[in-house]
Amino acid sequence: MRHFTIKAIIGALALAALPAASASAQEQGGSKWYFGLGGGYHSTHMRFSDIDEDVFPDNKNMGSGVFSLFVQGEFGREGNFAVRPQLSFLTRGGKLTGIYSNTLDYELEGIDDIYYRLRSRYIDIRVPLIYQFGKQSSTVRPYLFVAPVLGFATAGNIMLIEEDADGTVGGYKTDISDANMASTYFAGQVGAGVKFAIPVASDRCWLGIEASYEFGLTDTYGSKEKDSEANDLAQLFNRNYKIDGSRKFGGFEVQAVLSVPFSIFKKKQQPAPEPALQPVAAAPAPEPQPEEKPCYTLDEIIDLMAKNESIEGKTICAVDAITFDFSKSTIKPESYAYLDKLATTLIRSNRRIEVKGHTDNVGSEDFNMNLSRERAEAVVQYLVKKGVDRNKLTYSYYGMSRPLTTNDTEEGRAMNRRVEFTILNNF
């Protein structure tokens, strides 16, 4: 086998990192990019196409830790489609035990065990293609994936050992490069997982758990093993045996993965400095005008209607009156009384209103824009169910772009995640 060179490792790292280089540019086009890591357990089974079970009666799996580094891009309106180029580090192999136990009397011969063991460390390039269920605003998202796997054998050994009852050990241990094991490995992987949102200061991280099955597609015997008549099973320990058939790997893997969005490293934009004021000549004081309130309560609007005063263009702010489940568009039951009162007012009048959805700045711009739209739609649907003519209702949504006050405090964020109602002309 050719030794896995440092140049090949660097090439593999570059291939997996390519999508990250353009992450910022592509995120502006509607995609969402993450970097992350994973860790778990991989169990490998050696599948032989031609093996004498009388000679090799027991084929055991080999367990190994697996560690992964990756970048992930999500695409589509709700981020349902994703691709995750990654590098994974693990060990593959297996163990054939009880060799000749069906034809030899181990106890009579004083043998504890005769076994063949293969351990080979790999660096994999994997590119899972992922379909995620649910919406971007969901806090739990299950997913399915398929992936091609290209593995590079970096180090390891092959052992053929006889352990005797008296404590003596015979046999040999050979580096996989001397055994000429195939230096590359190609496989397919299918799996499923579920991930959970973790809110952070400006966005959301995701913690997931996934399980997969890997089926090897290429023979792991090297050309020297297959072509040279080096060994003979009758002389098991002289390294001279002839290989027939193929040896492929397969196995299960379980990993926990953590994805961190690139957006959390974006610097907050600082407001532009106020221009310096230039001295100007004093102007005559304007005539005092009645002050127009930026926001009214529903009761104030009802009072103005009772006095036949104009309410067109005025805004009702329901800062505390309408609340939703965290990061969802589900209206909480304590909001029903307020919405029922609003519905009764609209049914009795001929006014049209515009429902406006707003959020605070916790989460990405795309996430908050979608959330404000879904919440505005939910309010419209509730009012229609209560008997309001759908033609009296329209809605708009602004995400976190129109805060009432600062987002630096919990009180300020509570005021900014609100629903407003602007009164339009007569229906």
C-alpha positions as CSV (number, residue, x, y, z in Angstrom):
1,M,0.0,0.0,0.0
2,R,1.2,3.6,-0.7
3,H,1.6,5.6,2.4
4,F,-1.1,8.3,2.9
5,T,1.0,11.5,2.4
6,I,0.7,14.8,4.2
7,K,-0.1,16.4,0.8
8,A,-3.2,14.2,0.4
9,I,-4.4,15.1,3.9
10,I,-4.0,18.8,3.1
11,G,-6.0,18.3,-0.1
12,A,-8.8,16.6,1.8
13,L,-9.0,19.4,4.3
14,A,-9.1,22.0,1.5
15,L,-11.9,20.1,-0.3
16,A,-14.1,19.9,2.8
17,A,-13.5,23.6,3.6
18,L,-14.2,25.0,0.1
19,P,-17.9,25.8,0.8
20,A,-17.0,27.8,3.9
21,A,-14.9,30.1,1.9
22,S,-18.0,31.5,0.1
23,A,-20.3,31.2,3.1
24,S,-20.7,34.9,3.6
25,A,-21.5,35.7,0.0
26,Q,-24.0,32.8,-0.3
27,E,-25.8,33.7,2.9
28,Q,-26.8,37.0,1.4
29,G,-28.6,35.0,-1.4
30,G,-30.9,33.3,1.2
31,S,-28.9,30.3,2.2
32,K,-27.7,29.7,5.8
33,W,-24.3,28.4,6.7
34,Y,-23.0,26.7,9.8
35,F,-19.7,25.2,11.0
36,G,-19.7,22.3,13.5
37,L,-18.2,19.2,15.0
38,G,-19.5,15.7,15.8
39,G,-18.4,12.8,17.9
40,G,-19.7,9.3,18.5
41,Y,-19.2,5.6,18.0
42,H,-18.6,3.6,14.9
43,S,-19.0,-0.2,14.7
44,T,-17.4,-2.0,11.7
45,H,-18.0,-5.5,10.3
46,M,-15.8,-7.2,7.7
47,R,-17.8,-8.8,4.9
48,F,-16.0,-11.5,3.0
49,S,-17.3,-12.9,-0.3
50,D,-15.3,-16.1,0.0
51,I,-14.4,-17.4,3.4
52,D,-14.2,-20.9,4.8
53,E,-16.3,-20.9,7.9
54,D,-14.7,-24.1,9.1
55,V,-11.4,-22.3,9.3
56,F,-12.8,-18.9,10.3
57,P,-16.0,-19.6,12.4
58,D,-16.4,-16.3,14.3
59,N,-16.3,-12.9,12.7
60,K,-16.5,-10.1,15.3
61,N,-17.2,-6.4,14.9
62,M,-14.7,-3.7,15.8
63,G,-15.8,-0.6,17.7
64,S,-14.1,2.8,17.3
65,G,-14.7,6.4,18.3
66,V,-15.5,8.8,15.4
67,F,-14.8,12.6,15.3
68,S,-16.0,14.9,12.6
69,L,-15.5,18.5,11.4
70,F,-17.9,20.0,9.0
71,V,-19.6,23.0,7.3
72,Q,-23.3,22.9,6.5
73,G,-25.3,25.0,4.1
74,E,-29.1,25.1,4.2
75,F,-31.2,26.2,1.2
76,G,-34.8,26.8,0.3
77,R,-37.5,29.0,1.8
78,E,-37.6,27.0,5.0
79,G,-34.0,25.5,4.8
80,N,-35.4,22.1,4.1
81,F,-32.4,21.1,1.8
82,A,-28.9,21.0,3.2
83,V,-25.4,19.8,2.2
84,R,-22.7,19.1,4.8
85,P,-19.1,18.5,3.6
86,Q,-17.2,17.0,6.4
87,L,-13.9,15.3,7.5
88,S,-14.3,12.3,9.8
89,F,-11.6,10.4,11.7
90,L,-12.1,6.8,12.8
91,T,-10.8,3.2,12.8
92,R,-12.2,0.4,10.7
93,G,-11.5,-3.3,10.9
94,G,-12.5,-6.5,12.6
95,K,-11.5,-9.7,14.2
96,L,-11.7,-13.4,13.1
97,T,-11.4,-15.5,16.2
98,G,-11.4,-19.3,16.9
99,I,-9.4,-20.0,13.7
100,Y,-9.3,-23.8,13.0
101,S,-11.4,-24.4,16.2
102,N,-13.7,-26.5,14.1
103,T,-10.9,-28.7,13.0
104,L,-8.4,-28.5,15.9
105,D,-8.9,-29.7,19.5
106,Y,-7.9,-26.4,21.2
107,E,-7.8,-28.1,24.6
108,L,-5.7,-31.0,23.4
109,E,-3.3,-28.8,21.6
110,G,-3.1,-26.3,24.5
111,I,-4.5,-23.4,22.5
112,D,-6.5,-20.6,24.0
113,D,-7.3,-18.8,20.7
114,I,-6.0,-18.2,17.2
115,Y,-7.2,-14.9,15.8
116,Y,-6.7,-12.6,12.8
117,R,-7.2,-8.8,13.6
118,L,-7.3,-5.9,11.2
119,R,-7.2,-2.2,12.5
120,S,-6.8,0.6,10.0
121,R,-7.2,4.3,10.8
122,Y,-9.0,6.4,8.2
123,I,-9.6,10.0,7.3
124,D,-13.0,10.2,5.4
125,I,-14.3,12.9,3.2
126,R,-18.1,12.7,3.5
127,V,-20.8,14.9,1.8
128,P,-24.2,14.2,3.4
129,L,-27.2,15.4,1.3
130,I,-29.9,16.2,3.9
131,Y,-33.6,16.8,3.9
132,Q,-34.9,18.5,7.0
133,F,-38.6,18.4,8.0
134,G,-40.5,21.4,9.5
135,K,-39.9,25.1,9.3
136,Q,-36.8,27.2,10.2
137,S,-38.7,28.6,13.2
138,S,-39.2,25.1,14.6
139,T,-37.3,24.2,17.7
140,V,-37.1,20.5,16.8
141,R,-36.3,19.3,13.3
142,P,-36.0,15.7,12.2
143,Y,-34.0,14.9,9.1
144,L,-32.8,12.2,6.7
145,F,-29.6,12.0,4.8
146,V,-27.5,10.0,2.2
147,A,-23.8,10.5,1.7
148,P,-20.9,9.3,-0.5
149,V,-17.9,8.4,1.6
150,L,-14.3,8.5,0.3
151,G,-11.8,7.1,2.9
152,F,-8.0,7.2,3.0
153,A,-6.2,4.6,5.1
154,T,-3.5,6.4,7.1
155,A,-2.0,3.8,9.5
156,G,-2.7,0.5,11.2
157,N,-1.8,-3.1,11.3
158,I,-2.8,-6.7,10.6
159,M,-2.1,-9.4,13.2
160,L,-2.3,-13.2,13.1
161,I,-1.8,-14.5,16.6
162,E,-1.9,-17.9,18.5
163,E,-2.3,-17.6,22.2
164,D,-1.5,-20.8,24.1
165,A,-2.8,-22.0,27.5
166,D,0.7,-21.8,28.9
167,G,0.9,-18.1,28.2
168,T,3.1,-18.2,25.1
169,V,2.2,-16.2,22.0
170,G,3.1,-16.8,18.4
171,G,2.4,-15.2,15.1
172,Y,3.1,-11.9,13.5
173,K,2.0,-8.3,13.3
174,T,2.3,-6.5,10.0
175,D,1.9,-2.8,9.1
176,I,-1.0,-2.3,6.6
177,S,1.5,-0.7,4.2
178,D,3.5,-3.9,4.1
179,A,0.3,-5.9,3.7
180,N,-0.5,-3.7,0.8
181,M,-4.0,-3.0,2.0
182,A,-6.0,-0.8,-0.4
183,S,-5.1,2.8,0.4
184,T,-8.6,4.2,-0.6
185,Y,-12.1,3.1,0.3
186,F,-15.4,4.1,-1.1
187,A,-18.8,3.6,0.6
188,G,-22.4,4.8,0.8
189,Q,-24.1,6.0,4.0
190,V,-27.8,6.4,4.8
191,G,-29.1,7.8,8.1
192,A,-31.6,9.8,10.1
193,G,-31.4,12.3,12.9
194,V,-33.1,14.9,14.9
195,K,-31.8,18.3,16.1
196,F,-32.8,20.8,18.7
197,A,-32.5,24.6,18.6
198,I,-30.3,26.3,21.2
199,P,-31.0,30.1,21.4
200,V,-27.9,32.3,21.5
201,A,-27.5,36.1,21.7
202,S,-28.1,36.8,18.0
203,D,-29.1,33.5,16.4
204,R,-29.7,29.8,17.2
205,C,-27.2,26.9,17.4
206,W,-28.4,23.3,16.8
207,L,-27.6,20.1,18.8
208,G,-28.4,16.9,17.1
209,I,-28.2,13.1,17.4
210,E,-28.1,10.9,14.3
211,A,-27.7,7.2,13.4
212,S,-26.5,5.8,10.1
213,Y,-25.5,2.6,8.3
214,E,-22.5,2.5,6.1
215,F,-22.1,-0.1,3.3
216,G,-18.6,-0.5,1.7
217,L,-18.6,-0.6,-2.1
218,T,-14.9,-1.3,-2.8
219,D,-12.6,-4.2,-2.0
220,T,-10.1,-3.4,0.7
221,Y,-7.6,-6.1,-0.4
222,G,-4.6,-4.5,-2.1
223,S,-3.3,-5.6,-5.4
224,K,-0.2,-7.3,-3.9
225,E,-2.5,-9.4,-1.6
226,K,-4.7,-10.4,-4.5
227,D,-2.0,-11.0,-7.2
228,S,0.9,-12.6,-5.4
229,E,0.7,-16.1,-4.2
230,A,2.4,-15.2,-0.9
231,N,0.7,-17.5,1.5
232,D,-1.0,-20.8,2.0
233,L,-3.5,-21.6,4.7
234,A,-1.7,-24.8,5.4
235,Q,1.2,-22.7,6.6
236,L,-0.8,-20.0,8.3
237,F,2.0,-18.3,10.1
238,N,4.6,-18.0,7.4
239,R,2.8,-15.0,5.8
240,N,2.3,-17.1,2.6
241,Y,-1.4,-17.4,1.7
242,K,-3.5,-16.9,-1.4
243,I,-6.5,-14.6,-1.2
244,D,-9.7,-15.2,-3.0
245,G,-12.9,-13.1,-3.2
246,S,-13.2,-9.7,-1.7
247,R,-13.3,-8.0,1.7
248,K,-15.6,-5.0,2.3
249,F,-16.6,-3.0,5.4
250,G,-20.0,-2.2,6.7
251,G,-21.4,-1.0,10.0
252,F,-23.5,1.3,12.1
253,E,-22.6,4.7,13.5
254,V,-24.1,7.1,16.1
255,Q,-23.0,10.7,16.4
256,A,-23.9,13.8,18.3
257,V,-23.4,17.0,16.2
258,L,-23.3,20.6,17.1
259,S,-23.9,23.3,14.5
260,V,-22.9,27.0,15.0
261,P,-24.1,29.7,12.6
262,F,-21.5,31.9,11.0
263,S,-23.8,34.8,11.6
264,I,-23.0,34.9,15.4
265,F,-19.6,36.3,14.5
266,K,-21.0,39.3,12.6
267,K,-20.3,42.6,14.3
268,K,-23.3,44.6,15.3
269,Q,-23.6,47.7,13.1
270,Q,-23.0,50.8,15.1
271,P,-25.3,53.7,14.5
272,A,-23.9,56.5,12.4
273,P,-22.7,59.5,14.5
274,E,-25.1,62.5,14.7
275,P,-24.0,65.3,12.4
276,A,-22.6,68.3,14.2
277,L,-25.3,71.0,14.6
278,Q,-24.6,74.3,12.9
279,P,-25.8,77.5,14.5
280,V,-28.8,79.0,12.8
281,A,-30.8,82.0,13.2
282,A,-33.6,81.7,15.7
283,A,-36.9,81.0,13.9
284,P,-40.2,82.2,15.3
285,A,-41.8,79.7,17.5
286,P,-44.5,77.6,15.6
287,E,-48.0,77.6,16.6
288,P,-48.6,74.8,19.1
289,Q,-50.3,71.8,17.4
290,P,-52.2,69.0,19.1
291,E,-49.8,66.2,19.7
292,E,-50.6,63.0,17.8
293,K,-49.9,59.9,19.9
294,P,-47.8,57.2,18.1
295,C,-49.8,54.5,19.7
296,Y,-53.3,53.9,21.2
297,T,-54.9,51.3,23.3
298,L,-57.9,49.5,22.1
299,D,-60.1,51.2,24.7
300,E,-58.9,54.6,23.6
301,I,-59.9,53.8,20.0
302,I,-63.3,52.6,21.1
303,D,-63.8,55.9,23.0
304,L,-62.8,57.9,20.0
305,M,-65.3,56.0,17.8
306,A,-68.0,56.7,20.4
307,K,-67.3,60.4,20.1
308,N,-67.4,60.2,16.3
309,E,-63.8,61.4,16.1
310,S,-61.4,60.4,13.3
311,I,-59.5,57.2,13.9
312,E,-58.2,56.7,10.4
313,G,-54.4,56.1,10.3
314,K,-54.1,55.6,14.0
315,T,-52.3,52.6,15.4
316,I,-53.3,50.2,18.2
317,C,-50.2,48.7,20.0
318,A,-50.9,45.4,21.7
319,V,-47.5,45.2,23.4
320,D,-48.5,43.0,26.3
321,A,-52.0,42.0,25.2
322,I,-51.1,39.4,22.5
323,T,-48.4,36.9,23.3
324,F,-47.1,33.7,21.6
325,D,-45.2,30.6,22.5
326,F,-41.4,31.1,22.4
327,S,-40.1,31.2,18.8
328,K,-43.5,30.0,17.5
329,S,-46.7,31.6,16.0
330,T,-49.1,29.8,18.5
331,I,-51.2,32.4,20.2
332,K,-51.3,31.9,24.0
333,P,-54.8,31.5,25.6
334,E,-54.4,34.6,27.7
335,S,-54.5,36.7,24.5
336,Y,-58.0,35.4,23.5
337,A,-60.0,38.0,25.5
338,Y,-58.2,40.9,23.9
339,L,-58.6,39.5,20.4
340,D,-62.3,38.7,21.0
341,K,-62.9,42.3,22.0
342,L,-61.1,43.5,18.9
343,A,-63.1,41.2,16.7
344,T,-66.4,42.5,18.2
345,T,-65.3,46.1,17.5
346,L,-64.5,45.3,13.9
347,I,-67.7,43.4,13.3
348,R,-69.8,46.4,14.6
349,S,-67.8,48.9,12.5
350,N,-67.1,49.3,8.8
351,R,-63.4,49.9,9.3
352,R,-60.5,48.0,7.7
353,I,-57.3,47.3,9.6
354,E,-53.8,46.2,8.8
355,V,-52.2,43.7,11.2
356,K,-48.4,44.3,11.6
357,G,-46.0,41.7,13.0
358,H,-42.8,42.7,14.8
359,T,-40.1,40.8,16.7
360,D,-37.0,41.6,18.8
361,N,-33.5,41.0,17.6
362,V,-33.0,37.5,19.1
363,G,-32.3,35.2,16.1
364,S,-31.3,35.8,12.5
365,E,-32.9,38.4,10.2
366,D,-34.5,35.6,8.0
367,F,-35.8,33.7,11.0
368,N,-37.4,36.8,12.6
369,M,-38.9,37.9,9.3
370,N,-40.6,34.5,8.8
371,L,-41.7,34.5,12.5
372,S,-43.3,38.0,12.2
373,R,-45.2,36.9,9.1
374,E,-46.5,33.7,10.7
375,R,-47.6,35.6,13.8
376,A,-49.4,38.3,11.8
377,E,-51.1,35.5,9.8
378,A,-52.1,33.7,13.0
379,V,-53.9,36.8,14.3
380,V,-55.7,37.4,11.0
381,Q,-56.9,33.7,11.0
382,Y,-58.1,34.1,14.7
383,L,-60.1,37.2,13.9
384,V,-61.7,35.5,10.8
385,K,-62.7,32.5,13.0
386,K,-64.4,35.0,15.3
387,G,-66.6,36.3,12.5
388,V,-64.6,39.3,11.1
389,D,-65.0,39.7,7.3
390,R,-61.7,38.6,5.7
391,N,-61.9,41.6,3.3
392,K,-61.6,43.9,6.3
393,L,-58.2,42.5,7.1
394,T,-54.7,42.8,5.6
395,Y,-51.4,42.1,7.2
396,S,-47.7,43.1,6.9
397,Y,-44.5,41.9,8.7
398,Y,-41.2,43.6,9.5
399,G,-39.2,41.2,11.6
400,M,-36.8,43.1,13.8
401,S,-36.4,46.1,11.5
402,R,-38.8,48.5,13.4
403,P,-38.0,48.4,17.1
404,L,-40.0,50.6,19.5
405,T,-37.1,50.8,21.9
406,T,-33.7,49.3,22.6
407,N,-33.1,45.5,22.3
408,D,-30.3,45.6,24.9
409,T,-32.7,44.9,27.8
410,E,-35.3,42.2,28.4
411,E,-37.9,44.9,28.9
412,G,-37.0,46.5,25.6
413,R,-37.1,43.2,23.7
414,A,-40.6,42.5,25.3
415,M,-41.9,45.7,23.8
416,N,-40.4,45.1,20.4
417,R,-41.9,41.6,19.9
418,R,-45.4,42.9,19.4
419,V,-48.5,43.0,17.1
420,E,-49.8,46.4,15.9
421,F,-53.1,47.3,14.2
422,T,-53.3,50.3,11.9
423,I,-56.8,51.5,11.1
424,L,-57.4,52.0,7.4
425,N,-60.3,53.6,5.5
426,N,-63.9,52.5,5.6
427,F,-64.8,49.1,4.1
